[in-house]
Amino acid sequence: MYGREMKKVIDRVLDLNGGKVGGKSIVALVVVGLIVLGGFLAYRLLVFELIANLRR
């Protein structure tokens, strides 16, 4: 589902850098992606808990 979007982002990063992306850049992108994903999951869990508590 997100594969095409990720490929577009990776292609754009490669194009911006002339096709040369260092290992540190890739690691930084992965870390930022994991942080965003973790924040999104935490937000979803928090909202779910708040909605569940309102029903009681």
C-alpha positions in Angstrom: 0.0 0.0 0.0 2.8 2.5 0.9 5.4 0.8 -1.3 4.8 3.1 -4.2 5.0 6.3 -2.1 8.2 5.1 -0.4 9.8 4.4 -3.7 8.9 7.9 -4.9 10.5 9.4 -1.8 13.6 7.3 -2.2 13.9 8.2 -5.9 13.5 11.9 -5.1 16.2 11.7 -2.4 18.5 9.9 -4.9 17.8 12.5 -7.6 18.5 15.4 -5.2 21.9 14.0 -4.3 22.9 13.0 -7.7 22.3 9.4 -7.0 24.8 9.3 -4.1 23.3 8.7 -0.7 25.6 7.9 2.1 24.8 5.2 4.7 24.3 7.9 7.4 21.6 9.6 5.2 19.7 6.3 4.8 20.0 5.5 8.5 18.7 9.0 9.4 15.7 8.5 7.0 14.9 5.2 8.6 15.2 6.6 12.2 12.9 9.6 11.3 10.4 7.2 9.7 10.4 5.0 12.8 10.0 7.9 15.1 7.0 9.2 13.0 5.5 5.7 13.0 5.9 5.3 16.7 4.3 8.7 17.4 1.4 7.9 15.1 0.8 4.6 16.9 1.1 6.2 20.4 -1.4 8.9 19.3 -3.8 6.2 18.0 -3.6 4.2 21.2 -4.1 7.4 23.3 -7.2 8.4 21.3 -8.5 4.9 21.5 -8.1 4.9 25.3 -9.8 8.3 25.6 -12.8 7.1 23.6 -13.0 3.8 25.5 -13.0 5.8 28.8 -15.7 8.1 27.6 -18.1 5.2 27.0 -18.0 4.1 30.6 
